[in-house]
Amino acid sequence: MDAFQAPYKAVLITLYESAFQNGNQSVMASVKENFDIPFTNLAERFRSLGLDDSLVMPSFVVNVGSLQAKIQDQIQKDPELAYNHNNAAFLENIVKEINLVMRNVDV
């Protein structure tokens, strides 16, 4: 829930400010009640409400494109240097390991 705590609280703060400006005491009280409620199994809560749980599920996107581009630039600058080729192979192995782990994650 850490990834969602800040946006959730930011929305509540904005809602509270709006309620304060409009003198809506019931909304202000409701925001105060719900401000520090911890969430467990947020995806299940979304599903039970008939909502799309992909909004709260981790995406597991790993983007190493910029790192691959930097390594390829270095390889083009100095193709004789084995260190750059080793870096490319190492990064490729890391990506394979990440993909293997992600396939085994039971979300």
Sequence and secondary structure as in RCSB ss.txt:
>XXXX:A:sequence
MDAFQAPYKAVLITLYESAFQNGNQSVMASVKENFDIPFTNLAERFRSLGLDDSLVMPSFVVNVGSLQAKIQDQI
QKDPELAYNHNNAAFLENIVKEINLVMRNVDV
>XXXX:A:secstr
 HHHHHHHHHHHHHHHHHHHHHT HHHHHHHHHHTT   S HHHHHHHTT  GGGTS       HHHHHHHHHHH
HH TT HHHHHHHHHHHHHHHHHHHHHHH   
